[in-house]
Amino acid sequence: MFHLTRETIAENEYQALLSSLKAVIPAAKFDNDVVQDTLSLPPYSIYRARYQGQPAAALMISTAQGYNGAIIILTAYSIQEKIIGVRILSHQETPGLGDKIELRKSDWILGFKGLSLADVMANHWGVKRDGGDIDQFTGATITPRAVVSNIKQSAQFFLAHQREIFQ
């Protein structure tokens, strides 16, 4: 039975991933098949956006450990070393508290858009409860702390491997 639906399942997975990628980088900013232009540099899965053959952005999928388990995060970085956008692809955080990392629950995740990676590398990059500049939400610190820390780690990785990513 699976062989009858295999192609449909593969196409649905492709479209879901493409939709997630387009949520952080507008389709007008790339002209390649970003889902097929991939690179695995553990612990990251990296999708490369190109425009007219030139690097435009790296979209990195990573995992953070939240309060209730894994948080799968998609972060897009421009070649100008700015955050293009961040989205949460999946999580199991507490409804009404940690789930505010989801765009449909809160616009908190949009606050990273446009930040330069120099901002991310600064000492004040963290949630306010830890002395940083980024708001956590009422009643939840572990979840935003995990997301913020993950974005910083992936930004450090992107800066260290930018040449290899776009080679």
N, CA and C atoms as an extended XYZ file, in Angstrom:
501
Properties=species:S:1:pos:R:3:atomname:S:1:resname:S:1:resid:I:1 pbc="F F F"
N         0.808       -1.195        0.000 N   MET     1
C         0.000        0.000        0.000 CA  MET     1
C         0.859        1.269        0.000 C   MET     1
N         1.972        1.246        0.790 N   PHE     2
C         2.836        2.418        0.882 CA  PHE     2
C         3.350        2.845       -0.489 C   PHE     2
N         3.672        1.870       -1.353 N   HIS     3
C         4.228        2.209       -2.659 CA  HIS     3
C         3.242        3.001       -3.508 C   HIS     3
N         1.950        2.895       -3.221 N   LEU     4
C         0.941        3.649       -3.961 CA  LEU     4
C         0.917        5.122       -3.561 C   LEU     4
N         1.310        5.418       -2.339 N   THR     5
C         1.255        6.801       -1.843 CA  THR     5
C         2.627        7.433       -1.667 C   THR     5
N         3.676        6.696       -1.940 N   ARG     6
C         5.042        7.186       -1.716 CA  ARG     6
C         5.304        8.510       -2.423 C   ARG     6
N         4.929        8.627       -3.694 N   GLU     7
C         5.186        9.866       -4.440 CA  GLU     7
C         4.374       11.034       -3.873 C   GLU     7
N         3.147       10.770       -3.484 N   THR     8
C         2.308       11.822       -2.905 CA  THR     8
C         2.886       12.292       -1.578 C   THR     8
N         3.324       11.358       -0.764 N   ILE     9
C         3.930       11.706        0.518 CA  ILE     9
C         5.197       12.533        0.302 C   ILE     9
N         6.034       12.103       -0.620 N   ALA    10
C         7.276       12.838       -0.913 CA  ALA    10
C         6.973       14.249       -1.397 C   ALA    10
N         5.979       14.395       -2.258 N   GLU    11
C         5.613       15.719       -2.765 CA  GLU    11
C         5.061       16.595       -1.642 C   GLU    11
N         4.245       16.029       -0.779 N   ASN    12
C         3.708       16.794        0.353 CA  ASN    12
C         4.816       17.242        1.292 C   ASN    12
N         5.788       16.377        1.559 N   GLU    13
C         6.921       16.741        2.409 CA  GLU    13
C         7.742       17.849        1.768 C   GLU    13
N         7.970       17.745        0.459 N   TYR    14
C         8.702       18.775       -0.286 CA  TYR    14
C         7.984       20.121       -0.173 C   TYR    14
N         6.677       20.127       -0.404 N   GLN    15
C         5.903       21.370       -0.361 CA  GLN    15
C         5.876       21.966        1.049 C   GLN    15
N         5.784       21.128        2.065 N   ALA    16
C         5.781       21.617        3.450 CA  ALA    16
C         7.118       22.264        3.788 C   ALA    16
N         8.207       21.634        3.386 N   LEU    17
C         9.534       22.209        3.638 CA  LEU    17
C         9.703       23.513        2.868 C   LEU    17
N         9.309       23.528        1.602 N   LEU    18
C         9.414       24.744        0.790 CA  LEU    18
C         8.593       25.874        1.412 C   LEU    18
N         7.421       25.564        1.901 N   SER    19
C         6.578       26.569        2.549 CA  SER    19
C         7.263       27.139        3.788 C   SER    19
N         7.887       26.277        4.579 N   SER    20
C         8.611       26.734        5.772 CA  SER    20
C         9.782       27.632        5.392 C   SER    20
N        10.503       27.243        4.358 N   LEU    21
C        11.655       28.040        3.927 CA  LEU    21
C        11.203       29.402        3.408 C   LEU    21
N        10.108       29.412        2.646 N   LYS    22
C         9.585       30.678        2.119 CA  LYS    22
C         9.005       31.564        3.218 C   LYS    22
N         8.705       30.986        4.370 N   ALA    23
C         8.202       31.790        5.488 CA  ALA    23
C         9.291       32.695        6.047 C   ALA    23
N        10.562       32.332        5.851 N   VAL    24
C        11.648       33.164        6.371 CA  VAL    24
C        12.399       33.919        5.295 C   VAL    24
N        12.302       33.492        4.049 N   ILE    25
C        12.939       34.231        2.963 CA  ILE    25
C        11.973       34.291        1.785 C   ILE    25
N        11.615       35.501        1.359 N   PRO    26
C        10.661       35.636        0.261 CA  PRO    26
C        11.169       34.962       -1.017 C   PRO    26
N        10.258       34.352       -1.744 N   ALA    27
C        10.596       33.634       -2.971 CA  ALA    27
C        11.285       34.540       -3.991 C   ALA    27
N        11.031       35.834       -3.948 N   ALA    28
C        11.654       36.766       -4.894 CA  ALA    28
C        13.145       36.940       -4.633 C   ALA    28
N        13.630       36.493       -3.473 N   LYS    29
C        15.038       36.648       -3.112 CA  LYS    29
C        15.911       35.486       -3.573 C   LYS    29
N        15.286       34.420       -4.119 N   PHE    30
C        16.080       33.298       -4.625 CA  PHE    30
C        15.413       32.720       -5.866 C   PHE    30
N        16.232       32.126       -6.730 N   ASP    31
C        15.694       31.538       -7.955 CA  ASP    31
C        16.143       30.089       -8.165 C   ASP    31
N        16.791       29.521       -7.170 N   ASN    32
C        17.180       28.115       -7.251 CA  ASN    32
C        16.162       27.249       -6.514 C   ASN    32
N        16.299       25.941       -6.666 N   ASP    33
C        15.468       25.009       -5.896 CA  ASP    33
C        16.139       24.835       -4.546 C   ASP    33
N        15.774       25.691       -3.612 N   VAL    34
C        16.438       25.750       -2.313 CA  VAL    34
C        16.293       24.432       -1.544 C   VAL    34
N        15.236       23.691       -1.782 N   VAL    35
C        15.050       22.409       -1.101 CA  VAL    35
C        16.078       21.388       -1.589 C   VAL    35
N        16.481       21.495       -2.843 N   GLN    36
C        17.459       20.562       -3.403 CA  GLN    36
C        18.898       21.021       -3.191 C   GLN    36
N        19.107       22.308       -2.967 N   ASP    37
C        20.460       22.856       -2.779 CA  ASP    37
C        20.786       22.790       -1.285 C   ASP    37
N        21.109       21.600       -0.822 N   THR    38
C        21.287       21.367        0.607 CA  THR    38
C        22.704       20.934        0.942 C   THR    38
N        22.993       21.061        2.190 N   LEU    39
C        24.288       20.669        2.714 CA  LEU    39
C        24.068       20.206        4.148 C   LEU    39
N        24.710       19.138        4.524 N   SER    40
C        24.644       18.676        5.904 CA  SER    40
C        26.004       18.906        6.549 C   SER    40
N        26.024       19.794        7.507 N   LEU    41
C        27.206       20.041        8.325 CA  LEU    41
C        26.753       19.860        9.759 C   LEU    41
N        26.833       18.624       10.263 N   PRO    42
C        26.292       18.345       11.599 CA  PRO    42
C        26.767       19.361       12.633 C   PRO    42
N        25.852       19.808       13.445 N   PRO    43
C        24.502       19.303       13.679 CA  PRO    43
C        23.428       19.996       12.841 C   PRO    43
N        23.790       20.654       11.754 N   TYR    44
C        22.851       21.462       10.989 CA  TYR    44
C        22.520       20.843        9.635 C   TYR    44
N        21.257       21.020        9.250 N   SER    45
C        20.833       20.813        7.872 CA  SER    45
C        20.736       22.219        7.290 C   SER    45
N        21.396       22.434        6.164 N   ILE    46
C        21.485       23.783        5.611 CA  ILE    46
C        20.920       23.796        4.194 C   ILE    46
N        20.039       24.754        3.954 N   TYR    47
C        19.455       24.967        2.638 CA  TYR    47
C        20.028       26.275        2.124 C   TYR    47
N        20.531       26.231        0.894 N   ARG    48
C        21.193       27.415        0.340 CA  ARG    48
C        20.301       28.093       -0.689 C   ARG    48
N        20.023       29.365       -0.440 N   ALA    49
C        19.251       30.176       -1.367 CA  ALA    49
C        20.237       30.957       -2.237 C   ALA    49
N        19.979       30.929       -3.528 N   ARG    50
C        20.837       31.639       -4.480 CA  ARG    50
C        19.958       32.474       -5.409 C   ARG    50
N        20.530       33.569       -5.854 N   TYR    51
C        19.840       34.404       -6.834 CA  TYR    51
C        20.803       34.651       -7.985 C   TYR    51
N        20.408       34.248       -9.154 N   GLN    52
C        21.241       34.337      -10.360 CA  GLN    52
C        22.615       33.715      -10.127 C   GLN    52
N        22.606       32.576       -9.445 N   GLY    53
C        23.827       31.811       -9.205 CA  GLY    53
C        24.677       32.299       -8.047 C   GLY    53
N        24.322       33.421       -7.458 N   GLN    54
C        25.094       33.986       -6.355 CA  GLN    54
C        24.439       33.657       -5.018 C   GLN    54
N        25.240       33.413       -3.980 N   PRO    55
C        24.673       33.130       -2.657 CA  PRO    55
C        23.780       34.269       -2.174 C   PRO    55
N        22.635       33.914       -1.603 N   ALA    56
C        21.713       34.904       -1.061 CA  ALA    56
C        21.490       34.696        0.436 C   ALA    56
N        21.333       33.430        0.835 N   ALA    57
C        21.050       33.155        2.243 CA  ALA    57
C        21.316       31.690        2.558 C   ALA    57
N        21.571       31.449        3.829 N   ALA    58
C        21.663       30.080        4.344 CA  ALA    58
C        20.517       29.908        5.324 C   ALA    58
N        19.742       28.861        5.122 N   LEU    59
C        18.618       28.550        6.000 CA  LEU    59
C        19.001       27.301        6.773 C   LEU    59
N        19.147       27.457        8.067 N   MET    60
C        19.701       26.389        8.899 CA  MET    60
C        18.639       25.817        9.832 C   MET    60
N        18.523       24.504        9.816 N   ILE    61
C        17.609       23.817       10.721 CA  ILE    61
C        18.436       23.192       11.835 C   ILE    61
N        18.014       23.464       13.060 N   SER    62
C        18.742       22.964       14.221 CA  SER    62
C        17.755       22.573       15.319 C   SER    62
N        18.292       21.958       16.350 N   THR    63
C        17.465       21.487       17.451 CA  THR    63
C        17.967       22.074       18.767 C   THR    63
N        17.042       22.623       19.524 N   ALA    64
C        17.334       23.118       20.868 CA  ALA    64
C        16.576       22.243       21.860 C   ALA    64
N        17.077       22.183       23.072 N   GLN    65
C        16.391       21.430       24.119 CA  GLN    65
C        15.544       22.391       24.923 C   GLN    65
N        14.234       22.286       24.805 N   GLY    66
C        13.312       23.135       25.545 CA  GLY    66
C        12.909       22.508       26.860 C   GLY    66
N        11.892       23.051       27.469 N   TYR    67
C        11.404       22.569       28.750 CA  TYR    67
C        10.830       21.151       28.636 C   TYR    67
N        10.086       20.904       27.543 N   ASN    68
C         9.421       19.612       27.367 CA  ASN    68
C        10.020       18.756       26.265 C   ASN    68
N        11.163       19.126       25.728 N   GLY    69
C        11.762       18.314       24.679 CA  GLY    69
C        12.361       19.151       23.577 C   GLY    69
N        12.548       18.510       22.434 N   ALA    70
C        13.219       19.135       21.298 CA  ALA    70
C        12.379       20.257       20.693 C   ALA    70
N        13.077       21.345       20.341 N   ILE    71
C        12.492       22.458       19.591 CA  ILE    71
C        13.266       22.508       18.278 C   ILE    71
N        12.568       22.324       17.170 N   ILE    72
C        13.212       22.366       15.858 CA  ILE    72
C        13.068       23.792       15.331 C   ILE    72
N        14.215       24.415       15.028 N   ILE    73
C        14.263       25.842       14.688 CA  ILE    73
C        14.847       26.026       13.297 C   ILE    73
N        14.208       26.871       12.513 N   LEU    74
C        14.703       27.277       11.200 CA  LEU    74
C        15.141       28.726       11.313 C   LEU    74
N        16.419       28.979       11.046 N   THR    75
C        16.956       30.341       11.088 CA  THR    75
C        17.609       30.638        9.753 C   THR    75
N        17.271       31.784        9.167 N   ALA    76
C        17.833       32.188        7.882 CA  ALA    76
C        18.795       33.347        8.090 C   ALA    76
N        19.995       33.199        7.500 N   TYR    77
C        21.039       34.222        7.580 CA  TYR    77
C        21.362       34.713        6.178 C   TYR    77
N        21.469       36.024        6.026 N   SER    78
C        21.845       36.594        4.733 CA  SER    78
C        23.361       36.600        4.598 C   SER    78
N        23.832       36.735        3.375 N   ILE    79
C        25.271       36.836        3.173 CA  ILE    79
C        25.803       38.164        3.706 C   ILE    79
N        24.907       39.091        3.987 N   GLN    80
C        25.293       40.351        4.629 CA  GLN    80
C        25.363       40.187        6.147 C   GLN    80
N        25.259       38.934        6.613 N   GLU    81
C        25.400       38.587        8.028 CA  GLU    81
C        24.322       39.209        8.905 C   GLU    81
N        23.082       39.082        8.434 N   LYS    82
C        21.915       39.489        9.210 CA  LYS    82
C        20.958       38.314        9.301 C   LYS    82
N        20.152       38.319       10.347 N   ILE    83
C        19.100       37.319       10.470 CA  ILE    83
C        17.936       37.759        9.586 C   ILE    83
N        17.571       36.906        8.659 N   ILE    84
C        16.441       37.192        7.774 CA  ILE    84
C        15.134       36.825        8.472 C   ILE    84
N        15.168       35.746        9.210 N   GLY    85
C        13.966       35.321        9.913 CA  GLY    85
C        14.201       34.041       10.684 C   GLY    85
N        13.310       33.788       11.631 N   VAL    86
C        13.365       32.580       12.459 CA  VAL    86
C        11.940       32.034       12.556 C   VAL    86
N        11.817       30.722       12.456 N   ARG    87
C        10.529       30.066       12.676 CA  ARG    87
C        10.753       28.784       13.470 C   ARG    87
N         9.775       28.448       14.234 N   ILE    88
C         9.783       27.191       14.975 CA  ILE    88
C         9.041       26.174       14.111 C   ILE    88
N         9.722       25.084       13.768 N   LEU    89
C         9.113       24.067       12.921 CA  LEU    89
C         8.328       23.054       13.740 C   LEU    89
N         8.820       22.734       14.932 N   SER    90
C         8.070       21.845       15.812 CA  SER    90
C         8.585       21.978       17.238 C   SER    90
N         7.726       21.639       18.181 N   HIS    91
C         8.083       21.682       19.595 CA  HIS    91
C         7.006       20.958       20.392 C   HIS    91
N         7.264       20.768       21.682 N   GLN    92
C         6.298       20.178       22.602 CA  GLN    92
C         6.223       21.006       23.875 C   GLN    92
N         6.416       22.305       23.736 N   GLU    93
C         6.435       23.173       24.904 CA  GLU    93
C         5.029       23.336       25.483 C   GLU    93
N         4.971       23.766       26.715 N   THR    94
C         3.724       23.855       27.469 CA  THR    94
C         2.743       24.842       26.823 C   THR    94
N         1.537       24.372       26.498 N   PRO    95
C         0.524       25.285       25.953 CA  PRO    95
C         0.254       26.440       26.920 C   PRO    95
N         0.177       27.633       26.361 N   GLY    96
C        -0.087       28.818       27.176 CA  GLY    96
C         1.145       29.438       27.791 C   GLY    96
N         2.269       28.746       27.746 N   LEU    97
C         3.527       29.287       28.285 CA  LEU    97
C         4.594       29.242       27.191 C   LEU    97
N         5.260       28.108       27.071 N   GLY    98
C         6.364       27.980       26.126 CA  GLY    98
C         5.951       27.992       24.676 C   GLY    98
N         4.675       27.743       24.389 N   ASP    99
C         4.254       27.704       22.981 CA  ASP    99
C         4.194       29.092       22.351 C   ASP    99
N         4.514       30.127       23.125 N   LYS   100
C         4.546       31.481       22.562 CA  LYS   100
C         5.715       31.683       21.605 C   LYS   100
N         6.533       30.664       21.416 N   ILE   101
C         7.580       30.717       20.396 CA  ILE   101
C         6.985       30.527       19.006 C   ILE   101
N         5.763       30.029       18.944 N   GLU   102
C         5.068       29.843       17.669 CA  GLU   102
C         4.517       31.176       17.182 C   GLU   102
N         4.662       31.439       15.905 N   LEU   103
C         4.163       32.686       15.334 CA  LEU   103
C         2.652       32.798       15.469 C   LEU   103
N         1.937       31.697       15.395 N   ARG   104
C         0.477       31.780       15.503 CA  ARG   104
C         0.010       32.099       16.927 C   ARG   104
N         0.916       32.002       17.903 N   LYS   105
C         0.580       32.285       19.301 CA  LYS   105
C         1.094       33.649       19.766 C   LYS   105
N         2.196       34.108       19.147 N   SER   106
C         2.842       35.341       19.584 CA  SER   106
C         3.773       35.822       18.467 C   SER   106
N         4.025       37.114       18.422 N   ASP   107
C         4.971       37.641       17.427 CA  ASP   107
C         6.403       37.712       17.973 C   ASP   107
N         6.651       37.097       19.117 N   TRP   108
C         7.980       37.117       19.745 CA  TRP   108
C         9.073       36.676       18.780 C   TRP   108
N         8.841       35.653       18.015 N   ILE   109
C         9.861       35.092       17.120 CA  ILE   109
C        10.250       36.080       16.012 C   ILE   109
N         9.389       37.036       15.705 N   LEU   110
C         9.689       38.028       14.669 CA  LEU   110
C        10.722       39.053       15.125 C   LEU   110
N        10.968       39.133       16.420 N   GLY   111
C        11.905       40.112       16.959 CA  GLY   111
C        13.350       39.904       16.551 C   GLY   111
N        13.671       38.752       15.993 N   PHE   112
C        15.051       38.473       15.579 CA  PHE   112
C        15.348       38.983       14.172 C   PHE   112
N        14.304       39.192       13.388 N   LYS   113
C        14.474       39.605       11.994 CA  LYS   113
C        15.244       40.916       11.899 C   LYS   113
N        16.266       40.918       11.060 N   GLY   114
C        17.040       42.120       10.796 CA  GLY   114
C        18.211       42.342       11.725 C   GLY   114
N        18.331       41.540       12.778 N   LEU   115
C        19.470       41.709       13.678 CA  LEU   115
C        20.755       41.299       12.968 C   LEU   115
N        21.783       42.081       13.161 N   SER   116
C        23.069       41.717       12.577 CA  SER   116
C        23.699       40.626       13.431 C   SER   116
N        24.549       39.839       12.820 N   LEU   117
C        25.204       38.787       13.575 CA  LEU   117
C        26.189       39.369       14.578 C   LEU   117
N        26.637       40.614       14.369 N   ALA   118
C        27.453       41.295       15.377 CA  ALA   118
C        26.623       41.490       16.647 C   ALA   118
N        25.325       41.815       16.491 N   ASP   119
C        24.428       41.930       17.645 CA  ASP   119
C        24.327       40.595       18.364 C   ASP   119
N        24.213       39.521       17.593 N   VAL   120
C        24.059       38.191       18.162 CA  VAL   120
C        25.302       37.800       18.955 C   VAL   120
N        26.459       38.192       18.482 N   MET   121
C        27.703       37.803       19.133 CA  MET   121
C        28.006       38.636       20.375 C   MET   121
N        27.287       39.720       20.559 N   ALA   122
C        27.550       40.609       21.698 CA  ALA   122
C        27.240       39.906       23.018 C   ALA   122
N        27.865       40.382       24.066 N   ASN   123
C        27.685       39.796       25.394 CA  ASN   123
C        26.262       39.910       25.918 C   ASN   123
N        25.515       40.879       25.420 N   HIS   124
C        24.156       41.080       25.911 CA  HIS   124
C        23.129       40.212       25.179 C   HIS   124
N        23.596       39.275       24.354 N   TRP   125
C        22.693       38.389       23.624 CA  TRP   125
C        22.201       37.304       24.580 C   TRP   125
N        21.018       37.479       25.060 N   GLY   126
C        20.411       36.524       25.968 CA  GLY   126
C        19.079       37.065       26.435 C   GLY   126
N        18.355       36.284       27.204 N   VAL   127
C        17.086       36.762       27.729 CA  VAL   127
C        17.359       37.712       28.897 C   VAL   127
N        16.426       38.599       29.146 N   LYS   128
C        16.609       39.619       30.184 CA  LYS   128
C        16.873       39.016       31.558 C   LYS   128
N        16.250       37.903       31.840 N   ARG   129
C        16.443       37.268       33.147 CA  ARG   129
C        17.903       36.874       33.368 C   ARG   129
N        18.631       36.657       32.271 N   ASP   130
C        20.052       36.301       32.356 CA  ASP   130
C        20.955       37.506       32.112 C   ASP   130
N        20.376       38.718       32.103 N   GLY   131
C        21.162       39.921       31.895 CA  GLY   131
C        21.258       40.344       30.437 C   GLY   131
N        20.518       39.684       29.562 N   GLY   132
C        20.537       40.026       28.145 CA  GLY   132
C        19.487       41.050       27.778 C   GLY   132
N        19.354       41.285       26.482 N   ASP   133
C        18.434       42.300       25.972 CA  ASP   133
C        17.120       41.749       25.433 C   ASP   133
N        16.966       40.447       25.392 N   ILE   134
C        15.807       39.849       24.729 CA  ILE   134
C        14.757       39.459       25.764 C   ILE   134
N        13.540       39.911       25.511 N   ASP   135
C        12.432       39.589       26.409 CA  ASP   135
C        12.127       38.099       26.382 C   ASP   135
N        11.875       37.563       27.549 N   GLN   136
C        11.269       36.239       27.615 CA  GLN   136
C         9.782       36.493       27.854 C   GLN   136
N         8.966       35.471       27.842 N   PHE   137
C         7.553       35.717       28.096 CA  PHE   137
C         7.233       35.408       29.543 C   PHE   137
N         6.153       35.994       30.018 N   THR   138
C         5.728       35.800       31.396 CA  THR   138
C         5.510       34.311       31.665 C   THR   138
N         6.118       33.831       32.725 N   GLY   139
C         5.924       32.454       33.140 CA  GLY   139
C         6.820       31.446       32.450 C   GLY   139
N         7.597       31.894       31.483 N   ALA   140
C         8.461       30.948       30.764 CA  ALA   140
C         9.817       31.587       30.527 C   ALA   140
N        10.847       30.929       30.961 N   THR   141
C        12.210       31.388       30.695 CA  THR   141
C        12.999       30.316       29.966 C   THR   141
N        12.785       29.068       30.298 N   ILE   142
C        13.580       27.979       29.724 CA  ILE   142
C        13.414       27.924       28.207 C   ILE   142
N        12.190       28.045       27.725 N   THR   143
C        11.936       27.944       26.285 CA  THR   143
C        12.593       29.087       25.512 C   THR   143
N        12.345       30.362       25.870 N   PRO   144
C        13.013       31.432       25.126 CA  PRO   144
C        14.533       31.379       25.277 C   PRO   144
N        15.012       30.988       26.450 N   ARG   145
C        16.451       30.852       26.660 CA  ARG   145
C        17.024       29.829       25.674 C   ARG   145
N        16.338       28.713       25.496 N   ALA   146
C        16.802       27.667       24.581 CA  ALA   146
C        16.823       28.175       23.144 C   ALA   146
N        15.789       28.910       22.741 N   VAL   147
C        15.722       29.432       21.366 CA  VAL   147
C        16.817       30.461       21.139 C   VAL   147
N        16.960       31.398       22.053 N   VAL   148
C        17.975       32.450       21.923 CA  VAL   148
C        19.374       31.842       21.876 C   VAL   148
N        19.648       30.904       22.742 N   SER   149
C        20.950       30.239       22.761 CA  SER   149
C        21.207       29.496       21.455 C   SER   149
N        20.186       28.838       20.938 N   ASN   150
C        20.323       28.101       19.680 CA  ASN   150
C        20.612       29.039       18.516 C   ASN   150
N        19.938       30.172       18.481 N   ILE   151
C        20.180       31.143       17.397 CA  ILE   151
C        21.622       31.639       17.479 C   ILE   151
N        22.102       31.902       18.674 N   LYS   152
C        23.492       32.346       18.828 CA  LYS   152
C        24.460       31.265       18.355 C   LYS   152
N        24.227       30.022       18.744 N   GLN   153
C        25.106       28.933       18.322 CA  GLN   153
C        25.097       28.756       16.809 C   GLN   153
N        23.923       28.824       16.203 N   SER   154
C        23.872       28.656       14.745 CA  SER   154
C        24.487       29.859       14.036 C   SER   154
N        24.365       31.054       14.611 N   ALA   155
C        25.007       32.239       14.025 CA  ALA   155
C        26.527       32.099       14.074 C   ALA   155
N        27.042       31.617       15.205 N   GLN   156
C        28.485       31.385       15.313 CA  GLN   156
C        28.943       30.366       14.271 C   GLN   156
N        28.165       29.323       14.095 N   PHE   157
C        28.489       28.292       13.111 CA  PHE   157
C        28.467       28.886       11.704 C   PHE   157
N        27.423       29.665       11.402 N   PHE   158
C        27.311       30.289       10.083 CA  PHE   158
C        28.523       31.186        9.803 C   PHE   158
N        28.898       32.012       10.756 N   LEU   159
C        30.047       32.899       10.564 CA  LEU   159
C        31.343       32.110       10.351 C   LEU   159
N        31.507       31.036       11.084 N   ALA   160
C        32.729       30.232       10.990 CA  ALA   160
C        32.781       29.400        9.715 C   ALA   160
N        31.627       29.068        9.136 N   HIS   161
C        31.579       28.153        7.990 CA  HIS   161
C        30.949       28.757        6.745 C   HIS   161
N        30.811       30.058        6.704 N   GLN   162
C        30.119       30.718        5.583 CA  GLN   162
C        30.755       30.352        4.239 C   GLN   162
N        32.044       30.346        4.150 N   ARG   163
C        32.710       30.019        2.891 CA  ARG   163
C        32.400       28.578        2.466 C   ARG   163
N        32.487       27.672        3.427 N   GLU   164
C        32.213       26.253        3.144 CA  GLU   164
C        30.742       26.053        2.756 C   GLU   164
N        29.845       26.780        3.384 N   ILE   165
C        28.420       26.651        3.093 CA  ILE   165
C        28.123       27.019        1.654 C   ILE   165
N        28.747       28.068        1.154 N   PHE   166
C        28.423       28.562       -0.191 CA  PHE   166
C        29.406       28.113       -1.259 C   PHE   166
N        30.335       27.267       -0.929 N   GLN   167
C        31.332       26.768       -1.873 CA  GLN   167
C        30.668       26.050       -3.021 C   GLN   167
